[in-house]
Amino acid sequence: MRHFYRTQIAPADVLAAGDSFFPGIGLTQNTTAPRARTYSGPLGALRLSARAEGGHYTFVQIDTDQMGESRLDRNAKRFFLTLHRTEDPAHLLTPNY
C-alpha cells in the first residue's frame, strides 16, 4: 500500500521522527539515504521518504509490502498522526457524528 501526508515539518525532522517511531513497533532500519529510510520486521517491510514540495511543505510517503489494511499500514497512519501532533500539539481530534 502507498500512503502519503503533507506537513510543514522539515524532511530531516520527519526522517528523525521515523527513526524513533518505527523501531518502537519492532521494525529494524535497513538502509539510510538522504531522503529515505527502509525498515523491516515481523510486520513486513516499509519505505519512508520525505521531500520538499511547493515551498514550505514536505511530502511524506510510506510504501509497505502489505496488501489491504494490515497492522503495518495502521502503524504508518499512526506515524502520520504523531507528525500531526508534533506540528500542532493543541489540535484535538473530535468525532464527526
C-alpha positions in Angstrom: 0.0 0.0 0.0 1.1 3.6 -0.5 0.3 6.3 2.0 1.1 10.0 1.9 1.0 13.0 4.1 1.8 16.7 3.7 3.4 18.6 6.6 5.3 21.7 7.4 8.0 19.8 9.3 11.4 19.7 7.6 12.3 16.5 5.8 15.2 15.8 8.1 13.0 16.1 11.1 10.4 13.7 9.5 13.1 11.1 9.0 14.4 11.6 12.5 10.8 11.0 13.8 10.7 7.8 11.7 14.0 6.7 13.2 12.5 6.9 16.7 8.9 5.7 15.9 9.4 2.5 13.8 11.9 0.7 16.0 9.3 1.1 18.7 6.9 -1.2 16.8 9.5 -3.9 16.1 11.0 -2.7 12.8 14.7 -2.5 12.2 16.3 0.1 9.9 17.9 -1.5 6.9 19.0 1.4 4.7 19.6 5.1 5.2 19.5 7.6 2.3 19.5 11.4 2.4 15.7 11.4 1.9 14.5 7.9 2.6 14.6 5.1 5.1 13.8 1.4 4.8 12.6 -0.7 7.7 11.6 -4.3 8.0 10.4 -6.7 10.7 7.8 -9.3 11.6 5.0 -6.9 10.4 6.6 -6.5 6.9 8.7 -4.1 5.0 8.2 -0.3 4.9 9.9 2.5 2.9 9.7 6.1 4.3 10.6 9.0 2.1 10.4 12.8 2.7 11.0 15.5 0.2 10.4 19.2 0.0 7.3 20.2 -2.0 5.9 23.5 -3.0 8.0 25.8 -0.8 7.3 25.2 2.9 5.6 21.8 2.6 7.2 18.4 3.0 5.7 15.4 1.1 5.9 12.3 3.2 5.3 8.9 1.5 5.2 5.5 3.0 5.2 2.3 0.9 4.5 -1.0 2.5 4.7 -4.5 1.1 1.3 -5.5 2.6 -2.0 -5.8 0.9 -5.2 -4.3 2.3 -5.4 -2.8 5.7 -2.6 -4.6 7.6 -1.1 -3.8 11.1 1.8 -2.2 9.3 -0.5 0.1 7.4 -2.3 1.1 10.6 1.1 1.9 12.2 2.0 4.0 9.2 -1.1 6.0 9.8 -0.3 6.3 13.5 3.1 7.7 12.4 1.3 10.4 10.4 -0.7 11.2 13.5 2.5 11.7 15.5 3.7 14.1 12.8 0.5 16.0 13.0 0.7 16.2 16.8 4.3 17.4 16.5 3.2 20.1 14.1 0.1 21.2 16.1 0.1 19.9 19.7 -3.0 21.9 20.6 -5.2 20.2 18.0 -7.8 17.8 19.4 -9.3 15.1 17.4 -13.1 15.1 17.5 -15.6 12.6 16.0 -17.7 13.7 13.1 -21.0 12.4 14.4 
